[in-house]
């Protein structure tokens, strides 16, 4: 670009940790002696590129009573451990850990469930910063909305979802087990699919996503889909809502590459791109995960789950001066399967040679719209402060917007480039200016 210096950036192939994406570790919590994420556990997971956990709280002891204060305190301790150790969770509540007769009751009555949601609401409101997404849960074995004696009608299920939409802050989404639940409970069709204009708002339409807990296990993912219209619905919706889950068994549909003898067997890489997968269980199904390793696509999956933002090139005004306007043009590509889905701050940060922040400027672009397989161009003028002098550094900072996490680099987004990430600050260095 005329009158501008250009900087090319080197793409990184490293599998590094980033918030709100990737393979997760699962934790089933049935008592007050499990579920707290220690620093040792968190650090071990970060070394493998993971920052996400499924916290599945089992409420079997409270099917007929309020949740005890001891267990409420334990849930709080689990959330606090996430804050302390740079992690977030997928949150689910359930009443049973099996689907046989001996595992009954599989869930509680609708009135009891609603009273539990009311009990949990203050806790969820307080710690929503470390909750990436809430799975609707509560209903049926494992909270997966299938085996149930208490929620056999749409009215009781919708009342639960409405209660969760109220209990969970508007900045977070609720996931339903199949597309049919959202379509049937709220009267949506493919024609009502979320668009850019209706996305990321505090509405049921924008806040209800999905989790596929039998991913690629059969031609219809073991009942997850009832037809092509539901597939089209989730493929479109998941561009703006969180999609994740787990695999549950080997099939012709869970190979790395397409299987030509099976209709719609795209192969997992193409399928994850179609449904914009943000997260997946790293511990189940072991046979499927082993297949991906042996067929050679596991490493690509773990790097591409969710977003993977790559800085391609940037342009800066030549010889900028303190007190003047500097133009910045950046090209950012998303190599992931999805964009970041929760609110995310984005800003330019100018520091002096010692690292002291001189000024910040909010970016005129929202990372939730840096779409997969696309390059986003950000073109912005910033007014350099007249007090700036000497060697200064300009950064792209993508911190968590929650006040409790904003200044913690463990919750900031790292770009997939070499020699730009500063672990201490959680910022990505764009260039050095002589002012």
C-alpha positions as CSV (number, residue, x, y, z in Angstrom):
1,X,0.0,0.0,0.0
2,X,1.4,3.4,-1.0
3,X,2.9,5.4,1.9
4,X,2.9,2.3,4.2
5,X,5.4,-0.1,5.5
6,X,4.5,-3.8,5.4
7,X,5.2,-6.7,7.8
8,X,4.8,-10.3,6.8
9,X,4.3,-12.8,9.7
10,X,5.3,-16.4,9.9
11,X,2.6,-19.0,10.4
12,X,3.0,-21.2,13.5
13,X,2.3,-24.9,13.3
14,X,2.4,-25.3,17.1
15,X,-0.4,-26.8,19.1
16,X,-0.7,-24.2,21.8
17,X,-3.5,-23.4,24.4
18,X,-6.2,-20.8,23.8
19,X,-9.3,-20.1,25.8
20,X,-12.8,-21.4,25.0
21,X,-11.8,-24.0,22.4
22,X,-10.2,-27.4,21.8
23,X,-10.3,-30.8,23.3
24,X,-11.6,-30.9,26.9
25,X,-11.0,-33.0,29.9
26,X,-14.2,-34.5,31.5
27,X,-14.9,-34.5,35.2
28,X,-17.9,-36.2,36.7
29,X,-18.6,-34.7,40.2
30,X,-20.8,-36.6,42.5
31,X,-19.4,-35.5,45.9
32,X,-17.3,-32.8,47.4
33,X,-14.0,-34.6,46.9
34,X,-13.7,-34.2,43.1
35,X,-13.9,-31.7,40.4
36,X,-11.5,-29.0,41.6
37,X,-9.0,-28.2,38.9
38,X,-5.6,-27.9,40.6
39,X,-2.7,-25.9,39.2
40,X,-0.9,-29.2,38.5
41,X,-3.8,-30.5,36.5
42,X,-4.3,-27.2,34.6
43,X,-0.6,-26.9,33.8
44,X,-0.4,-30.5,32.5
45,X,-3.4,-29.8,30.3
46,X,-2.0,-26.5,29.0
47,X,1.2,-28.3,27.9
48,X,-1.0,-30.4,25.7
49,X,-2.9,-27.4,24.3
50,X,-6.0,-27.7,26.5
51,X,-7.7,-25.2,28.7
52,X,-11.3,-26.5,28.7
53,X,-13.1,-28.9,31.0
54,X,-16.5,-30.5,31.1
55,X,-17.7,-30.1,34.7
56,X,-20.6,-32.5,35.1
57,X,-22.2,-32.1,38.5
58,X,-24.3,-35.0,39.6
59,X,-27.3,-34.2,41.8
60,X,-28.4,-37.8,42.7
61,X,-28.4,-36.9,46.4
62,X,-30.9,-34.1,45.8
63,X,-33.6,-35.6,43.6
64,X,-36.2,-34.9,46.3
65,X,-34.5,-32.1,48.3
66,X,-32.8,-28.8,47.8
67,X,-29.1,-28.9,46.9
68,X,-27.2,-28.9,50.1
69,X,-25.1,-25.8,51.1
70,X,-22.0,-28.0,51.2
71,X,-22.5,-29.1,47.6
72,X,-23.3,-25.5,46.5
73,X,-20.0,-24.4,48.2
74,X,-18.2,-27.2,46.4
75,X,-19.5,-26.1,43.0
76,X,-18.3,-22.6,43.9
77,X,-14.9,-24.0,44.8
78,X,-14.7,-25.8,41.4
79,X,-15.5,-22.5,39.6
80,X,-12.9,-20.6,41.6
81,X,-10.3,-23.2,40.7
82,X,-10.9,-22.5,37.0
83,X,-10.4,-18.7,37.6
84,X,-7.2,-19.4,39.6
85,X,-5.7,-21.6,37.0
86,X,-6.6,-20.1,33.6
87,X,-9.3,-22.5,32.5
88,X,-13.0,-22.5,31.6
89,X,-15.8,-25.1,31.6
90,X,-18.6,-26.6,29.7
91,X,-21.2,-26.9,32.4
92,X,-23.8,-29.7,32.9
93,X,-26.0,-30.9,35.7
94,X,-27.6,-34.3,35.9
95,X,-29.2,-36.7,38.3
96,X,-28.1,-40.2,37.1
97,X,-25.0,-41.9,35.7
98,X,-26.7,-44.7,33.8
99,X,-29.8,-45.7,31.9
100,X,-30.7,-49.1,33.4
101,X,-33.6,-49.6,35.9
102,X,-31.1,-49.8,38.8
103,X,-29.9,-46.3,37.9
104,X,-33.4,-44.8,38.5
105,X,-34.5,-42.1,39.2
106,X,-32.9,-40.9,36.0
107,X,-34.0,-37.3,36.9
108,X,-36.1,-35.2,39.2
109,X,-39.6,-33.8,38.7
110,X,-39.9,-30.6,36.6
111,X,-40.8,-28.6,39.8
112,X,-37.7,-29.9,41.6
113,X,-35.5,-29.2,38.6
114,X,-36.8,-25.6,38.3
115,X,-36.1,-25.1,42.1
116,X,-32.5,-26.4,41.6
117,X,-32.0,-24.0,38.7
118,X,-33.2,-21.2,40.9
119,X,-30.7,-22.3,43.6
120,X,-27.9,-22.4,41.1
121,X,-28.7,-19.1,39.4
122,X,-26.7,-16.8,41.8
123,X,-23.7,-19.1,41.5
124,X,-23.8,-19.2,37.7
125,X,-24.3,-15.4,37.6
126,X,-21.2,-14.9,39.8
127,X,-18.9,-17.3,37.9
128,X,-20.2,-17.0,34.3
129,X,-16.8,-15.6,33.4
130,X,-15.3,-19.1,33.6
131,X,-18.3,-20.9,32.1
132,X,-17.9,-21.2,28.3
133,X,-21.3,-22.7,27.7
134,X,-24.1,-24.4,29.6
135,X,-25.5,-27.7,28.4
136,X,-29.2,-27.9,29.1
137,X,-28.7,-31.1,31.1
138,X,-30.9,-32.0,34.1
139,X,-33.2,-34.2,32.0
140,X,-32.7,-38.0,31.6
141,X,-29.6,-40.1,32.2
142,X,-26.4,-38.2,32.1
143,X,-28.5,-35.1,31.5
144,X,-28.7,-36.0,27.8
145,X,-32.5,-35.6,27.5
146,X,-33.2,-39.2,26.5
147,X,-34.1,-41.6,29.2
148,X,-36.6,-39.9,31.4
149,X,-39.8,-40.5,33.3
150,X,-40.4,-36.8,34.2
151,X,-39.9,-34.8,31.0
152,X,-42.0,-36.5,28.4
153,X,-43.7,-33.4,27.0
154,X,-42.4,-30.3,25.3
155,X,-43.9,-27.9,27.8
156,X,-41.8,-29.2,30.7
157,X,-38.6,-29.2,28.6
158,X,-39.3,-25.6,27.3
159,X,-39.9,-24.4,30.9
160,X,-36.5,-25.7,31.8
161,X,-34.8,-24.1,28.9
162,X,-36.5,-20.8,29.6
163,X,-35.4,-21.0,33.2
164,X,-31.8,-21.6,32.1
165,X,-32.0,-18.7,29.6
166,X,-32.9,-16.6,32.6
167,X,-30.4,-18.0,35.1
168,X,-27.4,-17.8,32.7
169,X,-26.2,-14.3,31.8
170,X,-27.1,-13.2,28.3
171,X,-23.4,-13.3,27.3
172,X,-23.5,-17.1,27.4
173,X,-25.3,-19.8,25.4
174,X,-27.3,-22.9,26.2
175,X,-26.7,-26.1,24.3
176,X,-29.5,-28.6,23.4
177,X,-28.8,-32.2,22.5
178,X,-30.4,-32.2,19.0
179,X,-31.5,-29.6,16.5
180,X,-35.0,-30.9,16.8
181,X,-35.3,-29.7,20.4
182,X,-34.6,-26.1,19.4
183,X,-36.9,-26.3,16.4
184,X,-39.8,-28.0,18.1
185,X,-39.7,-26.2,21.5
186,X,-39.5,-22.7,19.9
187,X,-41.2,-23.3,16.6
188,X,-38.1,-22.6,14.5
189,X,-37.5,-23.9,11.0
190,X,-34.6,-23.7,8.6
191,X,-36.0,-20.4,7.4
192,X,-35.4,-19.0,10.9
193,X,-31.7,-19.8,11.0
194,X,-29.5,-17.3,12.7
195,X,-28.0,-14.7,10.4
196,X,-25.3,-12.1,11.0
197,X,-28.0,-9.6,11.7
198,X,-29.6,-11.8,14.4
199,X,-26.5,-13.4,15.9
200,X,-24.9,-12.8,19.3
201,X,-27.9,-11.1,20.9
202,X,-29.7,-11.8,24.2
203,X,-32.5,-13.8,22.5
204,X,-33.4,-17.5,22.6
205,X,-32.8,-17.7,18.9
206,X,-29.2,-16.5,19.2
207,X,-28.4,-18.2,22.5
208,X,-29.4,-21.8,21.9
209,X,-26.7,-23.9,20.4
210,X,-26.1,-27.7,20.2
211,X,-23.9,-30.5,21.5
212,X,-23.6,-33.7,19.5
213,X,-22.7,-36.5,22.0
214,X,-22.7,-39.3,19.4
215,X,-20.7,-37.5,16.7
216,X,-20.1,-39.5,13.5
217,X,-21.3,-42.8,15.1
218,X,-23.7,-43.6,12.3
219,X,-25.4,-42.0,9.2
220,X,-27.6,-39.9,11.6
221,X,-25.2,-39.8,14.6
222,X,-27.3,-42.3,16.5
223,X,-30.5,-40.3,16.3
224,X,-29.0,-36.8,16.6
225,X,-30.5,-36.0,13.1
226,X,-33.9,-37.0,11.7
227,X,-33.3,-35.7,8.2
228,X,-31.4,-33.4,5.9
229,X,-33.2,-30.3,7.1
230,X,-32.0,-30.7,10.6
231,X,-28.4,-31.1,9.3
232,X,-28.8,-27.9,7.3
233,X,-30.1,-26.2,10.3
234,X,-27.2,-27.1,12.6
235,X,-24.6,-26.4,9.8
236,X,-25.9,-22.8,9.5
237,X,-26.6,-22.2,13.1
238,X,-23.2,-23.3,14.3
239,X,-21.5,-20.5,12.5
240,X,-22.9,-18.3,15.3
241,X,-23.5,-20.7,18.1
242,X,-21.2,-23.1,20.0
243,X,-21.1,-26.6,18.6
244,X,-19.3,-29.4,20.4
245,X,-19.7,-32.9,22.0
246,X,-18.0,-36.2,21.9
247,X,-17.7,-39.3,19.7
248,X,-19.4,-42.5,20.9
249,X,-18.4,-45.4,18.6
250,X,-16.6,-46.5,15.4
251,X,-18.4,-46.3,12.1
252,X,-17.7,-45.7,8.4
253,X,-18.4,-42.0,9.1
254,X,-15.6,-41.2,11.5
255,X,-12.6,-41.7,9.2
256,X,-10.2,-38.8,8.6
257,X,-11.1,-38.7,4.9
258,X,-14.3,-39.4,2.9
259,X,-15.6,-42.9,2.5
260,X,-16.8,-43.0,-1.1
261,X,-19.2,-46.0,-0.6
262,X,-21.2,-44.1,2.1
263,X,-23.5,-41.2,1.5
264,X,-22.5,-38.0,3.5
265,X,-19.4,-39.7,4.9
266,X,-17.4,-36.6,4.4
267,X,-14.5,-37.5,6.7
268,X,-14.1,-35.8,10.1
269,X,-12.0,-32.8,8.8
270,X,-14.7,-31.8,6.3
271,X,-17.5,-32.6,8.7
272,X,-16.1,-30.5,11.5
273,X,-15.8,-27.6,9.1
274,X,-19.4,-28.0,8.0
275,X,-20.7,-28.0,11.6
276,X,-18.1,-25.5,12.9
277,X,-16.9,-27.6,15.9
278,X,-15.5,-25.6,18.8
279,X,-14.8,-28.4,21.3
280,X,-14.6,-32.2,21.7
281,X,-14.0,-34.8,24.5
282,X,-10.3,-35.8,24.5
283,X,-11.1,-39.0,26.4
284,X,-14.0,-40.7,24.6
285,X,-14.5,-42.6,22.4
286,X,-11.0,-44.1,22.6
287,X,-11.4,-46.1,19.4
288,X,-12.4,-43.1,17.3
289,X,-9.6,-41.0,18.8
290,X,-7.1,-43.8,18.0
291,X,-8.4,-44.0,14.5
292,X,-7.7,-40.3,14.0
293,X,-4.2,-40.7,15.3
294,X,-3.5,-43.7,13.1
295,X,-5.0,-42.1,10.0
296,X,-3.0,-38.9,10.6
297,X,-5.6,-36.2,11.3
298,X,-5.7,-36.0,15.1
299,X,-3.1,-33.2,15.3
300,X,-4.9,-31.1,12.7
301,X,-8.1,-31.5,14.6
302,X,-6.7,-30.4,17.9
303,X,-5.2,-27.3,16.3
304,X,-8.4,-26.4,14.3
305,X,-11.1,-27.0,16.9
306,X,-12.8,-23.6,17.4
307,X,-10.9,-20.6,16.1
308,X,-7.2,-20.4,15.0
309,X,-6.5,-16.8,14.1
310,X,-3.4,-16.2,11.9
311,X,-1.9,-12.8,11.1
312,X,-1.0,-12.9,7.4
313,X,0.2,-9.4,6.8
314,X,0.0,-5.8,8.2
315,X,0.7,-2.4,6.9
316,X,1.6,0.7,8.9
317,X,2.0,4.4,8.0
318,X,5.7,5.1,7.1
319,X,7.6,7.1,9.7
320,X,4.8,7.8,12.1
321,X,5.2,10.7,14.5
322,X,3.9,11.2,18.0
323,X,0.7,13.3,18.0
324,X,-0.2,12.3,14.5
325,X,-2.6,9.8,12.9
326,X,-1.2,6.4,12.0
327,X,-3.1,4.0,9.7
328,X,-3.0,0.3,10.5
329,X,-4.2,-2.4,8.1
330,X,-4.2,-6.0,9.2
331,X,-5.1,-9.2,7.4
332,X,-6.2,-12.0,9.8
333,X,-7.1,-15.5,8.5
334,X,-9.1,-18.0,10.5
335,X,-7.7,-21.5,10.0
336,X,-10.1,-23.0,12.6
337,X,-13.4,-24.7,12.2
338,X,-15.3,-21.9,13.9
339,X,-15.0,-18.3,15.1
340,X,-14.7,-17.5,18.7
341,X,-18.3,-17.5,19.9
342,X,-18.4,-15.7,23.2
343,X,-17.8,-11.9,23.6
344,X,-14.2,-11.0,23.2
345,X,-12.4,-7.6,23.6
346,X,-10.1,-6.6,20.8
347,X,-7.7,-3.7,21.0
348,X,-4.5,-2.1,19.8
349,X,-2.0,-1.4,22.7
350,X,1.0,0.9,22.5
351,X,3.7,0.4,25.1
352,X,7.0,2.2,25.7
353,X,10.4,0.5,25.6
354,X,10.0,-0.7,29.2
355,X,6.6,-2.3,28.5
356,X,4.5,0.4,30.2
357,X,1.1,0.8,28.4
358,X,0.8,4.3,26.9
359,X,-2.5,4.0,25.2
360,X,-5.1,1.5,24.0
361,X,-7.6,1.7,21.1
362,X,-10.6,-0.5,20.7
363,X,-10.6,-2.4,17.4
364,X,-13.3,-1.6,14.9
365,X,-13.8,-5.3,14.3
366,X,-15.4,-8.1,16.3
367,X,-13.5,-11.4,16.5
368,X,-16.8,-13.4,16.6
369,X,-17.1,-12.5,12.9
370,X,-13.6,-13.5,11.8
371,X,-15.0,-16.5,10.0
372,X,-13.4,-19.8,9.3
373,X,-11.6,-20.2,5.9
374,X,-11.8,-16.4,5.4
375,X,-9.4,-13.5,5.7
376,X,-10.7,-10.5,7.5
377,X,-9.2,-7.1,6.7
378,X,-9.1,-4.5,9.5
379,X,-8.4,-1.0,8.4
380,X,-8.2,1.6,11.2
381,X,-6.6,5.0,12.0
382,X,-5.2,5.5,15.5
383,X,-4.1,8.8,17.0
384,X,-0.7,8.4,18.5
385,X,-0.3,10.3,21.8
386,X,2.0,13.3,21.7
387,X,3.7,12.0,24.9
388,X,5.0,8.9,23.2
389,X,8.7,8.9,22.3
390,X,11.6,6.5,21.5
391,X,11.2,2.8,20.7
392,X,7.5,1.8,21.2
393,X,5.8,-1.4,20.5
394,X,2.3,-1.9,19.0
395,X,0.3,-5.0,20.0
396,X,-2.9,-6.7,19.2
397,X,-4.6,-7.6,22.4
398,X,-7.5,-10.1,22.6
399,X,-8.4,-10.3,26.3
400,X,-11.4,-11.7,28.0
401,X,-14.0,-8.9,28.4
402,X,-14.9,-10.0,32.0
403,X,-13.4,-7.7,34.6
404,X,-12.3,-10.7,36.6
405,X,-10.2,-12.1,33.7
406,X,-9.4,-9.1,31.5
407,X,-5.9,-8.6,32.8
408,X,-5.0,-12.3,33.1
409,X,-2.9,-13.4,30.1
410,X,-4.0,-17.0,30.5
411,X,-7.4,-16.0,29.2
412,X,-6.2,-13.9,26.2
413,X,-6.1,-15.2,22.6
414,X,-2.8,-16.1,21.1
415,X,-2.4,-15.7,17.3
416,X,-1.0,-18.7,15.4
417,X,2.2,-16.9,14.4
418,X,5.8,-17.2,15.3
419,X,7.5,-14.5,17.3
420,X,4.5,-12.4,18.1
421,X,3.1,-13.9,21.4
422,X,4.2,-12.5,24.7
423,X,3.3,-15.0,27.4
424,X,3.8,-12.5,30.3
425,X,1.4,-9.9,28.9
426,X,-0.9,-12.1,26.8
427,X,-0.5,-9.8,23.9
428,X,0.6,-10.3,20.2
429,X,3.3,-7.9,19.0
430,X,2.6,-6.3,15.6
431,X,5.6,-4.0,15.1
432,X,8.1,-1.6,16.8
433,X,7.7,2.1,16.1
434,X,10.4,4.8,16.4
435,X,8.6,7.9,17.7
